[in-house]
């Protein structure tokens, strides 16, 4: 009977530990996010620069840029960063994204082989377009 009580107590403790582990794992995955977006470039030097810039952002766990599609897939901890910060870091090193454009000066400093066809800059709205005057 005493042994039966010990096993029952151990069983309860093990079940509690497994439950805590599963809850902790689910919480960890809930904070991890994977996003894809366009980051313009041309060659393997661009790939290294884009991926390094993305990975330099605190909270980014992986970055993989595809030269053919100009798409980057990044995984990151949502409690530490977001897609905007990652795209800004990429633009800062000379590569346009659909949301952020690098400066002409930074783009022009890239090696010649890295000069990609830049997307047309979207005009900045002043906030009053589309309003009807009365």
C-alpha positions in Angstrom: 0.0 0.0 0.0 2.8 2.4 0.9 4.5 1.6 -2.5 1.2 2.3 -4.3 1.0 5.7 -2.6 4.6 6.5 -3.7 3.9 5.6 -7.3 0.7 7.6 -7.4 2.5 10.6 -6.0 5.3 10.2 -8.6 2.7 9.8 -11.4 1.1 13.1 -10.3 4.5 14.9 -10.3 5.5 13.6 -13.7 2.2 14.5 -15.2 2.5 18.0 -13.7 6.1 18.4 -15.2 4.9 17.2 -18.6 2.0 19.7 -18.5 4.3 22.6 -17.6 6.7 21.6 -20.4 3.9 21.6 -22.9 2.5 24.9 -21.8 6.0 26.4 -21.9 6.6 25.1 -25.4 3.3 26.5 -26.7 4.1 29.9 -25.2 7.5 29.9 -26.9 5.9 29.1 -30.3 3.3 31.8 -29.8 6.1 34.4 -29.6 7.9 33.2 -32.7 6.7 34.4 -36.1 7.8 33.9 -39.7 7.3 36.5 -42.4 8.2 36.9 -46.0 8.7 40.1 -47.9 10.6 41.5 -50.8 14.2 42.8 -50.4 15.8 43.9 -53.7 19.2 42.6 -54.7 21.1 40.8 -57.4 23.9 38.6 -56.4 25.4 36.4 -53.7 27.0 39.5 -52.1 23.6 41.0 -51.8 22.3 37.8 -50.3 25.0 37.9 -47.6 24.4 41.6 -46.9 20.6 41.3 -46.7 20.7 38.2 -44.5 23.4 39.6 -42.2 21.4 42.9 -41.8 18.2 41.0 -40.9 20.0 38.7 -38.5 21.6 41.8 -36.8 18.2 42.8 -35.4 17.8 41.5 -31.9 15.2 38.8 -31.8 15.7 37.5 -35.4 16.4 33.8 -35.3 16.8 33.1 -39.0 16.9 34.9 -42.4 16.9 33.3 -45.9 16.9 35.5 -49.0 16.1 34.0 -52.4 18.1 35.6 -55.3 15.6 34.6 -58.0 12.4 35.9 -56.3 14.0 38.7 -54.1 11.9 37.3 -51.3 13.3 37.0 -47.8 11.9 34.7 -45.1 12.6 35.7 -41.6 11.7 34.1 -38.2 11.8 36.3 -35.2 10.6 36.7 -31.6 7.6 39.1 -31.6 8.4 40.2 -28.1 11.8 41.6 -29.2 11.2 42.9 -32.8 8.9 43.3 -35.7 8.9 43.3 -39.5 9.3 47.0 -39.7 12.6 47.0 -37.8 13.9 44.1 -39.9 13.0 45.9 -43.1 14.6 49.2 -41.9 17.9 47.3 -41.1 17.9 45.9 -44.6 17.3 49.3 -46.2 20.0 50.8 -44.0 22.7 48.6 -45.7 21.5 49.5 -49.2 18.6 47.3 -50.2 15.1 48.5 -50.8 12.1 46.6 -49.5 8.5 47.2 -50.5 8.0 49.3 -47.4 11.4 51.1 -47.0 13.7 52.6 -49.6 17.4 53.0 -48.9 19.0 56.4 -49.5 20.5 57.0 -53.0 23.9 57.6 -51.3 23.8 54.2 -49.6 22.6 52.5 -52.8 25.4 54.1 -54.9 28.0 52.8 -52.4 27.1 49.2 -53.2 29.5 47.3 -55.5 28.5 47.7 -59.1 27.4 44.0 -59.3 24.9 44.7 -56.5 23.1 47.6 -58.4 19.6 46.1 -58.8 16.7 47.7 -60.7 15.2 49.9 -58.0 11.4 49.9 -57.6 9.7 53.2 -58.4 9.3 55.2 -55.2 5.8 55.6 -54.1 4.8 59.2 -53.7 4.3 60.2 -50.0 0.7 61.2 -49.3 0.3 64.5 -47.5 -2.9 63.2 -45.9 -5.5 65.1 -47.9 -5.6 63.3 -51.2 -8.9 61.8 -52.0 -10.8 64.3 -49.8 -13.6 66.1 -51.7 -13.6 69.9 -51.3 -16.9 71.3 -50.4 
